[in-house]
């Protein structure tokens, strides 16, 4: 199966997600957070560095839970400046 190339928007959103997760993780180790979310540390590393810019919903939900983040807040913070949720959903 060949994947469609990511758009610049998708890459940018993945980078913002990674930065938010790194910031929320703070001083805690990748191994600690990944284990709490039921993921491998390598998966978390890929997400945080933008190498996996479109993780599955349940992966993001597990990370949000392990970090004490709200999914609503993650969506808001990952949105481009000036673009609302409705605009992203219609894309």
Rosetta blueprint (number, residue, H / E / L):
1 X L
2 X L
3 X L
4 X L
5 X L
6 X L
7 X L
8 X H
9 X H
10 X H
11 X H
12 X H
13 X H
14 X H
15 X H
16 X H
17 X H
18 X H
19 X H
20 X H
21 X H
22 X H
23 X H
24 X H
25 X H
26 X L
27 X L
28 X L
29 X L
30 X H
31 X H
32 X H
33 X H
34 X H
35 X H
36 X H
37 X H
38 X L
39 X L
40 X L
41 X H
42 X H
43 X H
44 X H
45 X H
46 X H
47 X H
48 X H
49 X H
50 X L
51 X L
52 X L
53 X L
54 X L
55 X L
56 X L
57 X H
58 X H
59 X H
60 X H
61 X H
62 X H
63 X H
64 X H
65 X H
66 X H
67 X H
68 X L
69 X L
70 X L
71 X H
72 X H
73 X H
74 X H
75 X H
76 X H
77 X H
78 X H
79 X L
80 X L
81 X L
82 X L
83 X L
84 X L
85 X H
86 X H
87 X H
88 X H
89 X H
90 X L
91 X L
